[in-house]
Amino acid sequence: QVQLVESGGGLVQPGGSLRLSCAASGFSFHLYVMYWYRQAPGKERELVASITGYGDTTNYADSVKGRFTISRDNFKHNVYLQMNSLKIEDTAMYYCNTWLTTGRNIWGQGTQVTVSS
């Protein structure tokens, strides 16, 4: 069964850190680019970061550059998002995503990140 399961969200104060995890199963994880998206209430879903299959190339939204780091462990079939210096505007539901070669777009259920004092 193809599946993505996110974890690690929570409530954090501005300036704090969180590490999100996404556990993948049911496909050849190392072959696929993995993405982290987020969606805040009333806003469109936006791409936060991506990482290639072997982790050699990463990309970030301008809004998170220098604060967030995407990484992956192909042995554990996990992708991570380390979030530092969190801001109130980072509050959103965070989703893990990938596109399979079959054309199927896979989403996790999301994990909520709330940045508040």
Secondary structure as GFF3:
##gff-version 3
##sequence-region A 1 117
A	DSSP	beta_strand	3	7	.	.	.	ID=ss1
A	DSSP	beta_strand	10	12	.	.	.	ID=ss2
A	DSSP	beta_strand	18	25	.	.	.	ID=ss3
A	DSSP	three_ten_helix	29	31	.	.	.	ID=ss4
A	DSSP	beta_strand	34	39	.	.	.	ID=ss5
A	DSSP	beta_strand	46	51	.	.	.	ID=ss6
A	DSSP	beta_strand	58	60	.	.	.	ID=ss7
A	DSSP	beta_strand	68	73	.	.	.	ID=ss8
A	DSSP	beta_strand	78	83	.	.	.	ID=ss9
A	DSSP	three_ten_helix	88	90	.	.	.	ID=ss10
A	DSSP	beta_strand	92	99	.	.	.	ID=ss11
A	DSSP	beta_strand	105	107	.	.	.	ID=ss12
A	DSSP	beta_strand	111	115	.	.	.	ID=ss13
###
